[in-house]
Amino acid sequence: MNKKTLRNIFLIAIACILAYWILHETERVKGVYQLIKGILSPFVTGAALAFVFNVPMRAFEGLLKGIKKDRLRRALAILLTFIAVALVLTLVFLLLIPQLVNTVESLIPSLQAFAVNIEANVRQLLTDYPEVSQWITDNTDMEKLDWANLVQQGIMVLSNSFTTIVGGAFSAIGSVAGALVDIVIALVFAIYSLFQKETLARQGRKLLYTFLPEKASDNIVRILRLSNSTFSNFLSGQCVEVCILGCLFAIAMAVFRMPYIPLISVLIAITAFVPVVGAFVGCGVGAFLILVNNPMQALWFVVMFLIIQQIENNLIYPRVVGTSIGLSGMWVLFAVAVGGELMGVAGMFLMIPVASVLYTLLQEYTNKRLSELAIDPEKLKVQPPELRSKFKEKREINKEKRILRRIARKSNKKDNNQ
């Protein structure tokens, strides 16, 4: 019973107690989880924002490398990063909001005409089929209706609705205020993280090497660096890819003189941040908007989308994003499907770099294991040589023996005949 054994027994006992508590106090565990989630949520969001903003910040730091003071260069890079993000968001809203207003203004007359057509069709139906009108008259006897009861019920519904609306309004105001506070905390935490990212990384390594064995700490640091590189490459490649896709749609729609060019191209570019399937959402919205003005043009828009999507999936995306993360198109599609099933839209976006990291680690382990096993390289080629099993060799030997016996019997028959 040395110290190591006692420590293992102690850890096993703690794990059993925690497992028992989790299984028998489910509601309390959920409450603790929600409390911890509410406390850590703005900090996790801030860390994610810092990771995303770190990609353009490094580019700005490269442009400002002439400034000798590190803290001044870092502060200017962070300021330029936030200004660039704000300009991009402002440009997107300036493109979307006027187009949305124009779209709504054009949709209102179309919807009014649609309502008028529905009313005319109903009147025509009642005229053509008088038995339907007679059935409605027979089953809606206006004289037997209890108008006082109906008015009382209407007042009760209105009072309940007013109470619900007021309570929902106060709840919404509280939720918005809480969300604003969380956003401010997340932004401040992101700025602090960007300022001190080297210090935070060094402190994290110190904690790893303090509490874990050196070999395990080396592997964790290597995996974290690989993940950082993969996520950064994926994010930058995805930004370039959506810009190219939006420009392609804008040019194609301008060539074919389709309406809502800024709105639809920006919308498709934004939804294309979700890999593989996101652009189809933008296509559906764009086709609906064009359908209001010209149904035939909406059909050609869908055809144009499918052609551009094939070009993007087969030529642009594998070269811009796939090569940057070292993952083929087949595994990108698999990662998107699995991520969407597990975590929805966020999973579609996050699972691609995660799959790239896992793919790289599995490839490294496989190559290392094959070198240790000393497998013949000829067996690992694209078209390996035929692998002959002992059963197959024995079967071929028995076949040769049967042929030899058959030949011997034929030769004996000839000798006997002679």
C-alpha positions as CSV (number, residue, x, y, z in Angstrom):
1,M,0.0,0.0,0.0
2,N,2.3,2.7,-1.2
3,K,1.4,6.3,-1.9
4,K,0.5,5.7,-5.6
5,T,-1.9,2.9,-4.7
6,L,-3.6,5.0,-2.0
7,R,-4.0,7.9,-4.4
8,N,-5.6,5.6,-7.0
9,I,-8.0,4.2,-4.4
10,F,-8.9,7.7,-3.4
11,L,-9.5,8.8,-7.0
12,I,-11.7,5.7,-7.7
13,A,-13.7,6.4,-4.5
14,I,-14.3,10.1,-5.6
15,A,-15.3,8.9,-9.1
16,C,-17.8,6.4,-7.6
17,I,-19.3,9.1,-5.3
18,L,-19.7,11.5,-8.2
19,A,-21.3,8.8,-10.4
20,Y,-23.8,7.9,-7.7
21,W,-24.6,11.6,-7.1
22,I,-25.1,12.2,-10.8
23,L,-27.4,9.2,-11.3
24,H,-29.5,9.8,-8.2
25,E,-29.7,13.6,-8.1
26,T,-30.4,14.3,-11.7
27,E,-32.4,17.5,-11.1
28,R,-29.9,19.0,-8.8
29,V,-27.1,18.1,-11.2
30,K,-29.0,19.9,-14.0
31,G,-29.4,22.9,-11.7
32,V,-25.7,23.0,-10.9
33,Y,-24.9,22.6,-14.7
34,Q,-27.2,25.5,-15.6
35,L,-25.6,27.6,-12.9
36,I,-22.0,26.9,-14.1
37,K,-23.1,27.3,-17.7
38,G,-24.6,30.7,-17.0
39,I,-21.4,31.9,-15.2
40,L,-19.0,30.6,-17.8
41,S,-21.0,31.3,-20.9
42,P,-19.7,34.9,-21.4
43,F,-16.1,33.9,-20.8
44,V,-16.4,30.9,-23.3
45,T,-17.9,33.3,-25.8
46,G,-15.1,35.8,-25.2
47,A,-12.5,33.1,-25.7
48,A,-14.2,32.1,-29.0
49,L,-14.3,35.7,-30.1
50,A,-10.6,36.1,-29.2
51,F,-9.7,33.0,-31.2
52,V,-11.6,34.3,-34.3
53,F,-10.3,37.9,-34.0
54,N,-6.7,36.5,-33.5
55,V,-6.6,35.5,-37.2
56,P,-7.0,39.1,-38.7
57,M,-5.1,40.6,-35.7
58,R,-1.9,38.6,-36.6
59,A,-2.2,39.9,-40.2
60,F,-2.4,43.5,-38.9
61,E,0.6,42.9,-36.6
62,G,2.5,41.8,-39.6
63,L,1.6,45.0,-41.4
64,L,2.6,47.0,-38.3
65,K,5.9,45.3,-37.6
66,G,7.8,48.6,-38.1
67,I,6.5,49.7,-34.7
68,K,9.1,48.6,-32.1
69,K,7.0,48.8,-29.0
70,D,5.1,45.5,-28.6
71,R,2.2,46.7,-26.5
72,L,1.6,49.7,-28.9
73,R,1.7,47.4,-31.9
74,R,-0.7,44.9,-30.2
75,A,-3.1,47.7,-29.2
76,L,-3.2,49.1,-32.7
77,A,-3.7,45.7,-34.2
78,I,-6.7,45.0,-31.9
79,L,-8.2,48.4,-32.7
80,L,-7.8,47.8,-36.4
81,T,-9.3,44.3,-36.1
82,F,-12.4,45.6,-34.3
83,I,-12.8,48.5,-36.9
84,A,-12.5,46.0,-39.8
85,V,-15.2,43.7,-38.3
86,A,-17.4,46.7,-37.6
87,L,-17.0,47.9,-41.2
88,V,-17.8,44.5,-42.6
89,L,-21.0,44.2,-40.5
90,T,-22.0,47.7,-41.4
91,L,-21.5,47.0,-45.1
92,V,-23.6,43.9,-44.8
93,F,-26.4,45.7,-43.1
94,L,-26.3,48.6,-45.5
95,L,-26.6,46.1,-48.4
96,L,-29.4,44.0,-46.7
97,I,-31.7,46.5,-45.1
98,P,-32.6,48.6,-48.2
99,Q,-33.1,45.5,-50.2
100,L,-35.3,44.0,-47.5
101,V,-37.4,47.1,-47.4
102,N,-37.8,47.1,-51.2
103,T,-38.6,43.4,-51.1
104,V,-41.3,43.9,-48.5
105,E,-42.8,46.8,-50.4
106,S,-43.0,44.7,-53.5
107,L,-44.4,41.7,-51.7
108,I,-47.3,43.6,-50.1
109,P,-49.2,44.3,-53.4
110,S,-48.5,40.7,-54.5
111,L,-50.0,39.4,-51.2
112,Q,-52.9,41.7,-51.5
113,A,-53.6,40.4,-55.1
114,F,-53.2,36.8,-53.8
115,A,-55.8,37.5,-51.1
116,V,-58.2,39.0,-53.7
117,N,-57.8,36.0,-55.9
118,I,-58.5,33.6,-53.0
119,E,-61.7,35.6,-52.2
120,A,-62.8,35.5,-55.8
121,N,-62.1,31.7,-56.0
122,V,-64.2,31.1,-52.8
123,R,-67.1,33.1,-54.2
124,Q,-66.9,31.3,-57.5
125,L,-66.8,28.0,-55.6
126,L,-70.0,28.9,-53.6
127,T,-71.7,30.0,-56.9
128,D,-70.8,26.8,-58.8
129,Y,-71.7,24.5,-55.9
130,P,-74.8,25.9,-54.1
131,E,-75.0,22.8,-51.9
132,V,-71.8,23.9,-50.1
133,S,-73.4,27.3,-49.4
134,Q,-76.5,25.6,-48.2
135,W,-74.6,23.3,-45.9
136,I,-72.7,26.3,-44.4
137,T,-76.0,28.1,-43.8
138,D,-77.7,25.1,-42.2
139,N,-74.8,24.4,-39.8
140,T,-74.3,28.0,-38.7
141,D,-77.6,29.1,-37.2
142,M,-76.9,32.7,-36.2
143,E,-80.1,32.9,-34.0
144,K,-78.9,30.1,-31.7
145,L,-75.6,31.6,-30.9
146,D,-75.1,32.8,-27.3
147,W,-73.7,36.3,-28.0
148,A,-73.3,37.2,-24.3
149,N,-71.2,34.1,-23.6
150,L,-69.1,34.8,-26.7
151,V,-68.5,38.4,-25.6
152,Q,-67.5,37.2,-22.1
153,Q,-65.1,34.6,-23.5
154,G,-63.6,37.3,-25.8
155,I,-63.0,39.6,-22.9
156,M,-61.4,36.8,-20.9
157,V,-59.1,35.9,-23.8
158,L,-58.1,39.6,-24.2
159,S,-57.4,40.0,-20.5
160,N,-55.3,36.8,-20.4
161,S,-53.5,37.9,-23.5
162,F,-52.7,41.3,-22.0
163,T,-51.3,39.7,-18.9
164,T,-49.2,37.3,-21.0
165,I,-48.0,40.1,-23.2
166,V,-47.0,42.3,-20.3
167,G,-45.2,39.4,-18.5
168,G,-43.5,38.4,-21.8
169,A,-42.4,42.0,-22.3
170,F,-40.8,42.2,-18.9
171,S,-39.2,38.8,-19.4
172,A,-37.9,39.9,-22.8
173,I,-36.5,43.1,-21.4
174,G,-34.7,41.2,-18.7
175,S,-33.3,38.7,-21.2
176,V,-32.1,41.5,-23.5
177,A,-30.4,43.3,-20.6
178,G,-28.7,40.0,-19.5
179,A,-27.6,39.3,-23.1
180,L,-26.2,42.8,-23.3
181,V,-24.2,42.4,-20.1
182,D,-22.9,39.0,-21.3
183,I,-21.9,40.6,-24.6
184,V,-20.0,43.4,-22.9
185,I,-18.2,40.8,-20.6
186,A,-17.4,38.6,-23.6
187,L,-15.9,41.6,-25.5
188,V,-13.8,42.8,-22.6
189,F,-12.6,39.2,-21.9
190,A,-11.7,38.8,-25.6
191,I,-9.7,42.0,-25.6
192,Y,-7.8,41.0,-22.4
193,S,-7.2,37.5,-24.0
194,L,-5.8,39.1,-27.2
195,F,-3.5,41.4,-25.2
196,Q,-2.1,38.6,-23.0
197,K,-2.3,35.5,-25.3
198,E,1.4,34.6,-24.9
199,T,1.2,35.0,-21.1
200,L,-2.0,32.8,-21.0
201,A,-0.4,30.2,-23.2
202,R,2.7,30.1,-21.0
203,Q,0.6,29.8,-17.8
204,G,-1.4,26.9,-19.4
205,R,1.8,25.0,-20.2
206,K,3.1,25.5,-16.6
207,L,-0.2,24.0,-15.3
208,L,0.0,21.1,-17.7
209,Y,3.6,20.2,-16.8
210,T,2.9,20.7,-13.1
211,F,-0.1,18.3,-12.8
212,L,0.6,15.8,-15.7
213,P,3.5,13.7,-16.8
214,E,5.9,15.3,-19.2
215,K,5.2,13.0,-22.1
216,A,1.4,13.5,-21.8
217,S,2.0,17.3,-21.5
218,D,4.1,17.2,-24.7
219,N,1.4,15.4,-26.6
220,I,-1.4,17.8,-25.3
221,V,0.7,20.9,-26.3
222,R,1.4,19.4,-29.7
223,I,-2.3,18.6,-30.3
224,L,-3.3,22.1,-29.1
225,R,-0.9,23.7,-31.5
226,L,-2.1,21.5,-34.4
227,S,-5.7,22.5,-33.5
228,N,-4.9,26.2,-33.4
229,S,-3.2,26.0,-36.8
230,T,-6.0,23.9,-38.3
231,F,-8.8,26.1,-37.0
232,S,-7.0,29.3,-38.1
233,N,-6.5,27.9,-41.6
234,F,-10.1,26.8,-41.8
235,L,-11.5,30.1,-40.7
236,S,-9.3,32.1,-43.2
237,G,-10.1,29.7,-46.0
238,Q,-13.8,29.8,-45.3
239,C,-13.8,33.6,-45.4
240,V,-12.1,33.6,-48.7
241,E,-14.4,30.9,-50.1
242,V,-17.6,32.8,-49.2
243,C,-16.3,36.0,-50.7
244,I,-15.6,34.2,-53.9
245,L,-19.0,32.5,-53.9
246,G,-20.8,35.8,-53.3
247,C,-18.9,37.5,-56.1
248,L,-19.7,34.6,-58.5
249,F,-23.4,34.9,-57.8
250,A,-23.4,38.7,-58.1
251,I,-21.6,38.5,-61.5
252,A,-23.9,35.7,-62.8
253,M,-27.1,37.4,-61.7
254,A,-25.9,40.7,-63.3
255,V,-25.2,38.9,-66.6
256,F,-28.7,37.3,-66.6
257,R,-30.3,40.6,-65.3
258,M,-31.9,39.1,-62.2
259,P,-33.4,41.2,-59.4
260,Y,-32.2,41.6,-55.8
261,I,-28.5,41.1,-56.8
262,P,-27.0,42.7,-53.6
263,L,-29.5,41.0,-51.2
264,I,-29.3,37.5,-52.7
265,S,-25.5,37.4,-53.2
266,V,-24.8,38.7,-49.7
267,L,-27.3,36.3,-48.2
268,I,-25.8,33.3,-50.0
269,A,-22.3,34.4,-48.9
270,I,-23.5,34.7,-45.3
271,T,-25.3,31.3,-45.2
272,A,-22.3,29.7,-47.0
273,F,-20.3,30.0,-43.8
274,V,-22.1,26.8,-42.9
275,P,-20.1,24.4,-45.1
276,V,-21.7,22.4,-48.0
277,V,-25.4,22.9,-47.0
278,G,-25.5,26.5,-45.9
279,A,-25.7,28.0,-49.4
280,F,-28.8,26.0,-50.2
281,V,-30.7,28.0,-47.5
282,G,-29.7,31.2,-49.3
283,C,-30.8,29.7,-52.6
284,G,-34.2,28.9,-51.2
285,V,-34.8,32.4,-49.9
286,G,-33.4,34.0,-53.2
287,A,-35.6,31.7,-55.4
288,F,-38.7,32.7,-53.3
289,L,-37.9,36.4,-53.7
290,I,-37.4,36.1,-57.5
291,L,-40.5,33.9,-57.7
292,V,-42.7,36.9,-56.6
293,N,-41.6,38.9,-59.7
294,N,-41.0,36.2,-62.3
295,P,-41.5,32.5,-61.7
296,M,-39.6,31.5,-64.9
297,Q,-36.6,33.6,-63.8
298,A,-36.7,31.9,-60.4
299,L,-36.4,28.5,-62.2
300,W,-33.3,29.8,-64.1
301,F,-31.9,31.1,-60.8
302,V,-32.1,27.6,-59.3
303,V,-30.4,26.1,-62.4
304,M,-27.7,28.8,-62.2
305,F,-27.3,28.0,-58.4
306,L,-26.8,24.3,-59.1
307,I,-24.2,25.0,-61.7
308,I,-22.2,27.5,-59.6
309,Q,-22.5,25.1,-56.6
310,Q,-21.0,22.3,-58.6
311,I,-18.1,24.5,-59.6
312,E,-17.7,25.7,-56.0
313,N,-17.8,22.2,-54.5
314,N,-15.5,20.5,-57.0
315,L,-13.0,23.3,-57.9
316,I,-13.0,26.2,-55.4
317,Y,-13.8,24.6,-52.0
318,P,-11.4,21.7,-52.1
319,R,-8.5,24.1,-53.2
320,V,-9.3,27.0,-50.9
321,V,-10.5,25.2,-47.7
322,G,-9.7,21.5,-48.2
323,T,-6.0,22.0,-48.9
324,S,-5.7,24.5,-46.0
325,I,-6.9,21.9,-43.5
326,G,-5.6,18.8,-45.2
327,L,-9.0,17.1,-45.6
328,S,-10.6,15.7,-48.7
329,G,-14.1,16.6,-49.9
330,M,-15.5,13.2,-48.9
331,W,-14.4,13.6,-45.3
332,V,-15.6,17.3,-45.3
333,L,-19.1,16.0,-46.2
334,F,-18.9,13.3,-43.6
335,A,-17.8,15.9,-40.9
336,V,-20.6,18.3,-41.8
337,A,-23.2,15.5,-41.6
338,V,-22.0,14.3,-38.2
339,G,-21.6,17.8,-36.8
340,G,-25.1,18.8,-37.9
341,E,-26.6,15.7,-36.3
342,L,-24.8,16.3,-33.0
343,M,-24.8,20.1,-32.6
344,G,-26.8,21.6,-35.4
345,V,-25.4,24.6,-37.4
346,A,-22.6,25.2,-35.0
347,G,-21.6,21.5,-35.3
348,M,-21.5,21.8,-39.1
349,F,-19.0,24.6,-38.8
350,L,-16.8,23.2,-36.0
351,M,-16.7,19.6,-37.0
352,I,-14.6,20.1,-40.1
353,P,-11.4,21.4,-38.3
354,V,-12.0,18.8,-35.5
355,A,-12.2,16.1,-38.1
356,S,-9.0,17.5,-39.7
357,V,-7.2,17.3,-36.4
358,L,-8.4,13.7,-35.7
359,Y,-7.4,12.7,-39.3
360,T,-3.9,14.1,-38.8
361,L,-3.4,12.4,-35.5
362,L,-4.7,9.1,-36.8
363,Q,-2.4,9.4,-39.9
364,E,0.6,10.0,-37.6
365,Y,-0.3,7.1,-35.4
366,T,-0.9,4.8,-38.4
367,N,2.5,5.6,-40.0
368,K,4.3,5.2,-36.7
369,R,2.6,1.8,-36.1
370,L,3.3,0.5,-39.6
371,S,7.0,1.4,-39.2
372,E,7.2,-0.4,-35.9
373,L,5.5,-3.5,-37.4
374,A,7.8,-3.4,-40.4
375,I,5.1,-4.0,-42.9
376,D,6.2,-4.6,-46.5
377,P,5.8,-1.3,-48.4
378,E,4.6,-3.2,-51.5
379,K,1.4,-4.2,-49.6
380,L,0.5,-0.5,-49.0
381,K,0.6,0.6,-52.6
382,V,-2.5,1.7,-54.5
383,Q,-2.6,-1.6,-56.3
384,P,-0.9,-4.1,-53.8
385,P,0.4,-7.4,-55.0
386,E,-1.9,-10.4,-54.6
387,L,-1.9,-11.6,-51.0
388,R,-1.8,-15.4,-51.1
389,S,-3.3,-17.2,-48.1
390,K,-2.2,-20.6,-46.9
391,F,-5.6,-22.0,-47.7
392,K,-5.4,-20.8,-51.3
393,E,-1.8,-22.2,-51.7
394,K,-3.0,-25.6,-50.2
395,R,-6.0,-25.7,-52.6
396,E,-3.7,-25.0,-55.6
397,I,-1.3,-27.7,-54.5
398,N,-4.2,-30.2,-54.2
399,K,-5.4,-29.2,-57.7
400,E,-2.0,-29.8,-59.2
401,K,-1.9,-33.2,-57.5
402,R,-5.3,-34.2,-58.9
403,I,-4.2,-33.1,-62.4
404,L,-1.0,-35.2,-62.1
405,R,-3.0,-38.3,-60.9
406,R,-5.4,-37.9,-63.8
407,I,-2.5,-37.8,-66.3
408,A,-0.9,-40.8,-64.6
409,R,-4.2,-42.8,-64.9
410,K,-4.5,-41.9,-68.6
411,S,-0.9,-43.1,-69.2
412,N,-1.5,-46.4,-67.4
413,K,-4.6,-47.0,-69.5
414,K,-2.6,-46.5,-72.7
415,D,0.1,-48.9,-71.5
416,N,-2.5,-51.6,-70.6
417,N,-4.2,-51.3,-74.0
418,Q,-0.9,-51.7,-75.8
